[in-house]
C-alpha cells in the first residue's frame, strides 16, 4: 500500500509539472480586420466574429485560455493559425476575443496563456471517406446475387456466369477511374495555402529602401474615425514608418494619399478604424500614455481628398 501511495503521489507531481509547462507569459495582440475572410495556416478562413487565435507551436484545434495580467479578464480561443512572429508576442487573437479582453483600445497587453484542451479535428475528417467508400460495395453484391440465383436452375445457362462477371468488372472499372481524379483538386489547394506563409513581416529594424515587398492595396469604407500619427513626403519614409509600427505590434494601419496646396504628394499614416469619435479619442489617449505616440482624431470620410 505504501508503494501504491508513492506511485500516486509521483503521478500527481508529474501531472502538475506538465500543467505548469502549459502556462506562457508575454504580449497579446489581435488581428487586423483586413485579414477577415482570408485563409489561415490551418486552411480555415479567418472570421473576426469567432473566438480563434494564432500561436507558434500549439496544434490546430487546441483551446487556450488567455488572461490579461492587469485586470484578470480572460477568454477561451481555438488555435487556427501560426504566429505571431514578433519578439515578445505570444498569441494573436481574433477581434471578437480582443473585444472580450478589452484589447481594442490598448492594441497589445501582457497576458498569461494556458492550455484548456486539445481537439483533433483531423481524425474526424479522416473517417468520412472510409464511410463513403464502404457504401457502394454492398450495392454491387446485391446486384450480382439475383443473377446467380436463376442460373443455378438450368444447367445450360452456367456458361452465362462469366458474361455477367465481365459486366460487373466493367462497372467496377468506371468508378475506379473517377476516384483517381478526385485527389487532384485538394493537391492544388494545398499549394495555394502554403504560399502566403513564405512572406516575412517587415519591421523597422530590418527595413531596406531597395528590396522586394509584398503589398496588397485595399480601399476601405470611408466611415468612422482614426488617429493620425504621421504625415510623410516620400514613399521611402512611408514604408519605414509602417515597418516601425509593425515592429511595435500595430496591425491596423491606414494610409491616406493627398496633395498639399503646392501640389506635392503627402502620405498621412492613420491607426484605426473606430466606429465612434469617442473610441478614437480613447485610443489616442492610450497611444500617448502607453506608447508615447502623439496623434489626433480624424474623420475617415474626409480622407483621400485634396488639401
Helices and strands as residue ranges (DSSP letters): H 2-21, E 24-30, G 33-35, E 52-54, E 62-68, E 74-81, E 89-93, H 95-101, E 109-118, H 121-151, G 156-159, H 160-195, G 196-198, G 204-206, E 225-232, H 235-247, E 253-259, E 265-274, H 277-286, I 287-291, E 296-299, G 300-302
